[in-house]
Amino acid sequence: MLIGVLKLLKGLALMVAGIGVLSLLHRDAAETVRHWIEYIRMDPHDRLIDHLLEKVAGVSHRTLRRLGVGTLLYAGVFCTEGIGLLTAQHWAEYMTAGVTASFLPLEVYEFVVHPSVIKAVVILINVAVVVYLALEIKRERAYRRADASESTHALG
């Protein structure tokens, strides 16, 4: 249940981010980001903010479109996993285990190249999710086999 809620929340956050990225397509992206930074009362002259604005200013419309669409697709995967897990669909356990496991090599690579405590924690959480789901799938299979076996013996 908790994994389903977290997946759904991640999916919704990514949906908002994807829509936000796509909304920058026909605007001056750096100016729009600068406006939001000032709106939330952050220092627009901070070194990190300046770096962010430089990066945003250099992004092409094509890259923004790809990033926005990719983010929305990823949001769709997370929302599908979350809804499936919350409604106790067996396929959702397989999907979540597979998708989460498929990103582990990328996460490990990114951690090796740019190590950080946050990346290590994310990797550990994702490994725990995969292990938990694998054990849950195995337990559920055994339960269904035992249930089927009892039904067969009761009929015979």
Order of alpha helices (4+ residues) and beta strands (2+ residues): alpha-alpha-alpha-alpha-alpha-alpha
